[in-house]
């Protein structure tokens, strides 16, 4: 009897085999997770200039959330890696080096201070990581009262206590939108080199003006 049972189970009909294969493929498609690329965000989240850090982190989170909720880009989802440099040159150097060691980091936005930007920029350049330097034109401070109401509403909604946008909120959001535009037109697979090449030929019209 055991032998007969084994013989019957090993002689399934062709249609049942096809249905089984289809079910397995469907299950695989449903459980497959999209690849992830990472954007570094480095700023003074602690220390004397921490107000800058808290201003920019919410804009960055808003931009990343909007992109991912729209389905990502080129089949990729984006993760934000936020690191504190405390407005300190030594910390800025350390955080820059740490970001270069993660191959999934394809671009960095930071550091909002001339001194920390100066020490970090060459490190990113040596690693081939596109770097968007913040704090100076065209990514300097702006008057938040002049910003569109829909942005201010979305910004407040992503903060824990319905906070208002500060002077660096708009230009931070613009920086990420510039990166999303570069991502959308970059060659695949997405890499540091493809993003750098795409950024070199882009101009983005943001809330605060044109960004070359």
C-alpha positions in Angstrom: 0.0 0.0 0.0 2.8 2.4 0.8 4.3 1.6 -2.6 1.1 2.3 -4.4 0.6 5.6 -2.6 4.0 6.7 -3.6 3.4 5.7 -7.2 0.2 7.7 -7.4 1.7 10.9 -5.9 4.6 10.7 -8.4 2.2 10.7 -11.4 0.5 14.0 -11.1 -1.3 15.4 -14.1 0.5 18.0 -16.3 -2.1 20.7 -15.4 -1.5 20.2 -11.7 2.2 20.6 -12.2 1.7 23.8 -14.2 -0.6 25.2 -11.6 2.0 24.4 -8.9 4.8 26.1 -10.8 2.5 29.2 -11.4 1.7 29.4 -7.7 5.4 29.2 -6.7 6.3 32.0 -9.2 3.4 34.1 -8.0 4.5 33.7 -4.4 8.1 34.6 -5.3 6.9 37.7 -7.0 4.8 38.8 -4.0 7.6 38.3 -1.5 10.5 39.8 -3.6 11.7 43.1 -2.1 13.0 45.9 -4.3 16.7 46.8 -4.1 17.6 49.7 -1.9 20.0 52.6 -2.4 21.0 55.0 0.4 21.4 58.7 0.6 23.6 60.1 3.4 22.5 63.1 5.4 25.2 64.7 7.6 24.6 67.7 9.7 24.8 69.2 13.2 22.1 67.2 15.0 23.7 67.9 18.3 25.6 70.9 19.7 25.2 74.6 19.2 23.9 74.3 15.7 21.4 71.5 16.3 18.5 73.7 15.3 19.8 73.3 11.7 19.9 69.6 12.0 16.3 69.3 13.2 15.2 71.7 10.5 16.8 69.6 7.7 16.0 66.1 8.9 12.3 66.6 8.5 12.6 67.9 5.0 14.8 64.9 4.1 12.4 62.5 5.6 9.5 64.1 3.7 11.3 63.9 0.4 12.3 60.2 0.9 8.8 59.3 2.1 7.2 60.9 -1.0 9.5 59.1 -3.4 9.0 55.7 -1.8 5.3 56.1 -1.6 5.3 56.9 -5.3 7.0 53.6 -6.0 10.6 54.6 -5.8 12.6 55.0 -9.0 13.9 52.5 -11.5 12.6 49.7 -9.2 14.7 51.0 -6.3 13.6 52.3 -2.9 15.6 54.9 -1.1 16.8 54.8 2.5 18.0 57.8 4.4 21.2 57.4 6.5 21.4 60.4 8.9 24.6 61.0 10.8 25.5 63.8 13.3 28.8 65.7 12.9 28.0 68.1 15.7 29.4 70.9 13.6 32.8 69.5 14.5 35.6 69.1 12.0 36.9 65.9 13.4 33.4 64.3 13.6 32.7 65.5 10.1 35.8 63.7 8.9 34.8 60.5 10.7 31.3 60.5 9.4 32.4 61.1 5.9 34.8 58.2 6.0 32.1 55.9 7.5 29.7 56.7 4.6 32.3 55.9 2.0 32.6 52.4 3.4 29.0 51.6 2.6 28.7 50.7 -1.1 24.9 51.3 -1.0 25.5 55.0 -0.3 25.2 56.7 -3.7 25.1 60.4 -2.7 25.5 62.6 0.4 23.8 65.8 1.4 25.5 68.0 4.1 27.2 69.5 6.2 25.8 73.1 6.6 29.0 74.5 8.0 31.9 75.8 5.9 34.6 74.1 8.1 32.9 70.7 8.2 32.1 70.8 4.5 35.7 71.7 3.7 37.1 68.6 5.4 34.4 66.2 4.2 34.1 67.2 0.5 37.6 65.7 -0.5 36.7 62.4 1.2 33.5 62.0 -0.8 35.3 63.0 -4.0 38.1 60.4 -3.4 35.4 57.7 -3.0 33.5 58.9 -6.1 30.4 59.8 -4.0 28.3 62.7 -5.4 28.1 65.4 -2.7 25.6 68.2 -2.4 27.2 70.8 -0.2 24.6 72.6 1.9 24.5 75.9 3.7 25.6 78.2 0.9 24.0 79.3 -2.3 22.0 77.8 -3.9 21.3 75.7 -0.7 21.5 78.5 1.8 18.8 79.8 4.2 15.5 81.1 3.0 12.5 82.8 4.5 10.1 80.0 5.3 7.1 82.4 5.3 7.5 82.6 1.5 7.2 78.9 0.9 4.1 77.2 -0.7 1.4 76.3 1.9 1.2 72.7 0.7 4.9 72.2 1.5 4.5 73.8 4.9 1.6 71.6 5.7 3.4 68.4 4.6 6.5 69.5 6.6 4.5 70.0 9.7 2.7 66.7 9.3 6.0 64.7 9.3 7.3 66.3 12.5 6.4 64.8 15.9 4.8 68.0 17.3 3.4 69.7 14.2 6.5 72.0 14.0 7.0 74.8 11.5 9.6 74.8 8.8 12.8 76.7 9.4 15.3 78.6 7.1 16.9 75.4 5.7 13.8 73.3 5.2 13.1 74.4 1.6 16.7 74.1 0.3 17.1 70.7 1.9 14.0 69.5 0.2 15.3 71.0 -3.1 18.5 69.1 -2.7 16.7 65.8 -2.5 14.5 66.7 -5.4 17.6 67.3 -7.4 18.9 63.9 -6.5 15.5 62.3 -7.4 15.7 63.9 -10.8 19.2 62.6 -11.3 18.1 59.1 -10.1 15.2 59.1 -12.6 17.5 59.8 -15.6 20.6 57.8 -14.4 21.7 54.7 -16.2 21.0 51.4 -14.4 22.1 49.7 -12.3 22.2 52.8 -10.1 25.6 53.6 -8.8 27.7 56.4 -7.6 29.1 56.9 -11.1 25.7 56.9 -12.8 24.4 59.5 -10.3 27.4 61.7 -10.7 27.1 61.6 -14.5 23.4 62.4 -14.3 23.8 65.3 -11.9 26.4 66.9 -14.1 23.8 67.5 -16.8 20.8 68.6 -14.6 19.2 71.8 -13.6 16.3 71.7 -11.1 13.8 74.5 -10.6 13.0 74.3 -6.9 10.9 76.3 -4.5 13.7 78.8 -4.0 14.9 79.1 -7.6 17.0 77.4 -10.1 19.7 74.9 -9.0 22.4 74.1 -11.6 
